[in-house]
Amino acid sequence: MLNDTICAISTALKEGAISIVRMSGDDSFDIIKRISDVRTVRPNTIVYSHIRKDQEILDEVLISFFEKGRSYTKEDMVEINCHGGVYVTRSILNLLLENGCRLAEPGEFTKRAYLNGRIDLSKADSVNDLIKASSSLQARSALRGMNGSVERLIEPLMDEMRDVISMIEVNIDYPEYEDEVQMSNEVVAPYVEKWIHEAEEMIDKAERFRVVRDGLKTVIIGKPNVGKSSLLNALLEEDKAIVTDIAGTTRDLVEGKVNLGNVTLDLIDTAGIRETSEQIERIGIEKTLKALDEADLIILVIDSSNIDEEDRRLMETYKDRNMVLVYNKSDIEKKEGIAISALNKDISSLTNYLNERYKDDISLVDEDLLNNERQIALMKRCLNGLKELKDNIGTVSTDMLVTDMDGAYSCLCQILGKEYQEDLIDHMFRNFCLGK
């Protein structure tokens, strides 16, 4: 399939000033000569021309030429800048297909850039992250990844691990070389401790930054009628949830998103947690409990004027989770701690607390980090392998440690795509949009 010349529309297929149709592969220059006024291709130039079908002009265009080795895919590439619009753009695409191109699969241009050695897999991840970015923080993170932040982060660990593996293997294969360092378990152990610490730090920073970059899944809980919906409305600055004096008004999950400055909250207002025989309310409470299992942050709202055993039970139940205790109705009775009056939209003590709490995490955008779940999952697999290696140091001979070390090292290689399985690559690039 890498020998095919591929094409796709790389801009949104709708009315607009311009559209871009891309072509990549060995036949790109020959095909463009057949359908345009171009007779001589000068790489790395842009020329004015017409696209023709059976000598009839389809459009006047600007054509960009990129030669093999200096293009996005490292193949001969052509980009046709045509007038925007569904009909014209599709007509040019169909003409390319009629002249020998194959329609590109989603992500195939970036897949070719990876397979041809222009970028590693972590940079390909970042290309997709940049396309999907919905905030400046996400975009900044993706751009760092495209500039090699993941490679810079893990290559020192990979280099050291590779050196230790090779030294052990030299000891095994050439025991007569007495000048080589003799890699005993005692020599290996400090390396493994260091690697575990580095892997744990990489995972911790990546997960902390993921939360502020992508938003915390935040669940607001409490007894019925303590002000959960009023807090949601105050945070969103709109009346999204119904607020009444009747307990149990919220029966289903109500959601919204708010950026507080240093942190974004994906808010979920839930049904009040209490014992009930009412079927619809009970279903709402079951949904609440499910949302709690997946929450990054729990905001427990308590009526400061009426604290009872149910409040204390909720505090005890969620004390070991990432939970913030908020005393509502401070206009009636003020409590020490985070005190608010949600109905009066006086919630600054909560927003100030959350911004201060996540201030250090947002600054991680300027550090080299693992960028997504795939990379973090592989680093966790590496960490688990290193912990098994540590456990085995005292029980097996040094040469037997290489297998565990190889497994951990392989996980790091997979982050950069230096080792890969075809189905993994195909699955990953299938998530890209067409023409990218």
N, C-alpha and C positions, 0 to 999 in steps of 0.2 A: 504493500500500500504506500510505502514511502516513495516509490517510483512514480506514482500518479501525480499529475498536476491538478491541484485542488482550487476551488473558488468558493466565495461566499460573500454575502452582503454584510459589511462590518459596521453599518450604522443602522439606527432604528428605521424600520420599513414604514414610513409615514411621510406626509407632506413636510417639506423643509427646503432650505436653500440648496443644500448639497447632499448627496449620498456617496458612499465609498464602496466599491466592489473590489475585493482582493483576489489575487491569483498567486499561487506559489508552486514551483516545480520546474523541472528541466524544460518543459515546453512553453513556459510562460511567454517568453519573448517571441517565439514563432507564432503563437496563437494571437497575440496582440497585433502583430503585423497583418494577419489575415483579416482582421475585423476593423482596422483603423487606417488612417493615412500614413502611419509610421512605416518607414522603410528601413531606417537604420537606427538601431537601439544604442543609445549612449548611457551606460549605467550611471546611477546616482544623479539623474537629471529629471526635470519635469518638463513635459512638452504639451503644447496645445494641439489638439487633433479633433477628428470626428470619429464616432463609432458608426459603422455602416453594416447593414444587412442587405445582401444582394444589391450593393451599390446605393441603396437608399439610406440617407442619414437618419440614424436613431437619435443622436444627441451630439452636441459639442462638449468636449470634455478636456480635463487636464489629466495627463497620464504620468505617474511617477514610476521610475525604473530603479530597482535595487539588485545589484549583482550578487551572485553566490558568495557567501562568506561575509557579506556586509549588510545583510538584511535581517529582519526579525526572525525568520526561520532558518537562516544561513543557506537558503536556496535562492535561485533566481525568483524575484518577486515583482509583481506589477500591481499598482493601485490605481483604479480608475475613479477620478473625482467627477461625477456626473451631476446633472440637476436632480434635486430631491423630488421624491414622488414615487408612488408605488409602481405605476405603469412603466416609467422609463427605467427605473432600477431593475425591476424584474426582467424587462426586455433584454437589458445588457447581460444580466446573469444567465438567462436562457441561451443567449448567443454564445457565451463562453462554454456552456455545457454542450451545445451543438458542435462546437469546434474542438472537442477533445478533453475538456476539463471534467473532473468529477466534483460533485457537491461535497464540500468539506463537512466532516462530522463536527459536533460541538467541541470546541477547544482544540481542534486539530492543528491550527497554526501554532499555538503555544506548545502543543505536544511535540511538533516537529522541532521547535526551538530547543526543547529539552533533549530529544533524542539525537539531535545534531550537535549537541554540546554547547549551545549558546548560553543556556541557563541551567542551573541545577533544579531539583524538584522543589526545594524550599522557595526559590525565586518564582517558580511557576505557581505555587500556592499564593504568593503575594500578588501576582498579576490578577488572579481571580478575586483576591481580597480587595484590591483597589477598585476593580469594576463594581463590586457589591458594596463598597463603603458608603455609609449614610451619614457620617460625621467627620469632622476634621481630624479627630483622634484616630478613627479607623483608617483614614487616608494616610496620615503620617506614619502609622505603624506599618501599613502595607508598603509604602515607599521605602522605608528602612529595609524591609524584607527583600524588595526588588534590588536593593543596593548591596545585598550580601550579608545582612545582619545575622542570620541564622548560621551561615557558614562560618563567620567570624566567631560566633559564640561557641560552637561545638568542635571546630577543627583542632584547637589545642588539646581538648580531651581525647579526640580520636587519635591524634599524633602520639600522645603519651601512651595510650592503650595499645596502639599498634607497635610501638617500640618495645613495650614489655612482652607482648606476645612473641615478637620476633626473637627477643633475647632468650626466652624460655625454649623456643623451638631450636635455636642454635645450640643450646646446652644439650637438648635431646639428640639432635642429629650429629653433632660434632663434639662429643664429650672430651676429645683429646685437645681441644682448643682451650688451654688453661688461661690464656690471656683474656678471654671473654668473661664478663661479669657472671658469677654463678648465682642464678636466680632461685634462691631457696624460698620456702614459705615465709620466713621472717623478712626477707627482702621485699616480697610481693605485698604483704599485709598493709604497710603504710600507703602504698599506691592505691589499693582498693578503698581504704578509708577516705582518702582524698577524693577519689572518683565519686563515691557515694555522696559525700558532702556537696560536691559540685553539681551533681545531678539533682539532688534535693533542692538546692538553691535555684537552679534553672526552672524546675517545676513550680516552686513556690512563687517566684516572680511572674512567671507566665500566667498562672491562675489568678494572681492578684490583679494583674493588668487586664486580663480578659474580662474581669468583672466590671472595671470602670470603663473599658473600651466598648463592650457590647451591652452593658446594662445589667444591673442586679435584678434577678427575678424576686420581687419583693411582695410578700404576702402580709396583708393587714388583718390581724385577728383580734379577738376579744369576745366578751359576752355580748349578747344582743343589746342594742340601744346604748352602747358606750361611746358612740361617735366615730365608728370606723368609716362609714360612708361620708360623713362630714369631712374627715381627714383626707379621704381620697379627693373629694371635690376641691378642698383647699389647696392640695398639692397640684392638681391639674388646672386650677383656676377656672373651673367650669362645673356646672351642675350635672355631672354624669350619672351619679348614683342617687336614687330616691332617698330622701331623708324625711322621716316622720318620728313622732313620739311613740309609735307602736313598735314593740319589740318584735324582731323577726321579719322586718320589712325586706331585707336582702335575702333572696332565696337562691340566686345563682351567682356565679362569679362575675364581677364587673371589673374590666381591665382598662388601663391607660398607661401612657409613657410620659415621663417628665425628666428634663435635664436640670439638675440643681447647680451645675457649675463644675464641680469636681467629680460628680458621679451622676449616672443616669439610672433611674428606677423604672423597671417594668412592673407597674403596680397591679395588684390583684386585691380587690375588696371582696371579702368573703362573708358567708352566712355566719351569724353569731354562734359560737360553740356553747351548747347547753344540751341537757337531756330533754327530748321532746318526743311525743307520740304522733305529731302531725307529719304526714308522709312527705309532703313536698319540702318542708323545712328540713326533714331528716336527710333527703337527697342532697340538699344544699350543703349540709354539714359534712356529708361524705365527700363531696367535691372539695370542700375546704381542707379536709385532712389529706386528700391526695395532693393538692397544691402545696401543702406544707412539706411533704416529702421531697418536692423538687425545688424548694425555695433556696435562694442564696442569702436572703435577708428576711427576717421576721420582725414586723413592727407589732408589738403587743400593746393594745390600747386599753387603758383602765380608767374608769370613772373615778376621779380623785375624790369625789364627794361621797362615794359609796363603794368602798373596797370590801369584798367578802371572801369566803372560802373558795368560791369558783375562780376568782382572780388569782388567789394564791396558788391554786392547783395548776393554772395555766403557766404562772411564773416558774413553778417547779418543773413542769413538764418540758419547757423549752429553754431552761437556763443554760444547757450545754450547746445550744444551737447559736448561730449568729443572730442574736435577738436584741432588739432595742426596746426598752420599756418606756412607754409614753403615758404620762398622766394627763388626761383630758379634762375639760371643764374647769380650767384653772381660774376662770372668772368667778366660779362658785367657791372653790377651795383650792388654794395653792399648795403644791407638794414640792419637796426637794427633788432634784433630778430634772428630767426633760418634761417641762410642764407647758401645755398648749391649751388653746381654746379653739378647737377646730371649727365650731359653728361661727365664731367671729373671725375666722381666717388668721388667727394669731398663732402661727406655727413656726416662727423664726428660730426658736430654740432647737427644734428638730432639724430643720434644714441646715442651720449653722453647725450642729453636731455632726451630721452626715458629711458635709463638705470638709470639715476638719479631719474627720476619721479617715477619709479616702484621699487626702491631699498628697501624701507620699506615694500612693499607688499610681496616681495620674502622671507623676514625674517620670515613671518608668518608661514612658513613650520615647525618651531619649537614650534608652539603653538597648543593647542587643538582646532580643528575647525570642523564645519560641512563639510562633504566631498563631497557631490554630490547634484544634483538637487532635488532628492527625499527628502533628509533631509532638504534642504533649503526651499523647498515648504511647508513642514509640519511646519517648524518654522515660516514661513510667515503666515500660517493659525492660528498658535498659537498667533502670534502678533496681527492679526486682531481680534481674540476673546478677547484678553486682552484690546484692544482699545474699543471694544464694552462694555466690563465690566466697564472700566473707565467712559464711557458715562452714564452707567446705575446707577452708584453709587449714584448720586444725585436724582434719580427718583424712585427707588424701594427700598423695605426693604432688609435688609442684607441677609435674608434667600433666597430671589429670586436671589441673585448673584451667588449662587452655580452652577446653570445650565451653565452660561457663563464660570465659572471657570473650571467646569468639561470638557467643550469642549476644552479649551486651554490645560488643563492637558492631555487629551486624545491624542492630537497631539504630545506631547512630548513622550508619551508611544509608539506611533506608530513609532517614529524615531528608538527606540530600539527594536521594535517588541514585546513589552510587551502586546500589544493588536493588533490583526491582523484579517483580513478577508482572507479566504482561497484563493479567486481569486487574491488578492493582492500578496500573497506569491507566488502562482503559476506563476503569470506574471513576478515577479521579478527574480525568479530563472531560468525562461525559457531563459533568456539572457546569462546564463553561457554556457561555452563550455561543451561538453560531457566529462565525467570522472572526473569532478571537483565538 
